[in-house]
Structure formats: C-alpha cells, structure tokens
C-alpha cells in the first residue's frame, strides 16, 4: 500500500475557514476520485511560529492507483487550493510505501 502525505502550513488568519473547507470540500473531493481507501488529517503539535501545520494522509492500494490520481485528478484539485488560498499556505508532499501495519 502507498501512503500519500501532504503537509500544509496554513496562515493563522484563514486557519478556521481553510480547516472547514478541507473537511467539508477538499478531502471529500479527493476521496471521491476512488483512488484512496482511507484518509487521516493530523495537526502538528510542535509548530513553528507563523503558521499552523497539518499532515493529511491518504492510503492508496498500490502505486498504479496513486499514479492515476496524480495524472487524472491532482492537478485540478491542487489548482483549486492554489486559487482559493494562494500566498496563505506552504505545502510539500511525500509518498511512502507501507511495509508493515498492525491494527
């Protein structure tokens, strides 16, 4: 399985609006692509000054499914975020392979 992690530092002045938008609009749209099995949104507790930081994690079944998301869906979804919150956030993305998981 593949874990797609998006770490976002959001400006405090729009934090509440952004958080609501992520929960109500953006994450549901990402999940509606059918490319991910589950997601989690985590807030970093050891934040640096100047922003509030979150990690949004999505689990894909395999690399081809993640690559499909990147090719077919990510550009439009990322553009929506940029258009709405340009200059108010910084984001970086990582892709990890899950090699062991215990429940």
ABEGO torsion letter per residue (X at the ends): XBBBBBBBBBBAAAAAAAAAAAAAAAAAAAAAAGABABBBBBBBABBBBGBBBBBBBBBBABAAAAAAAAAAAAAAAAAAAAAAABGABBBBBBBBBBABBBX
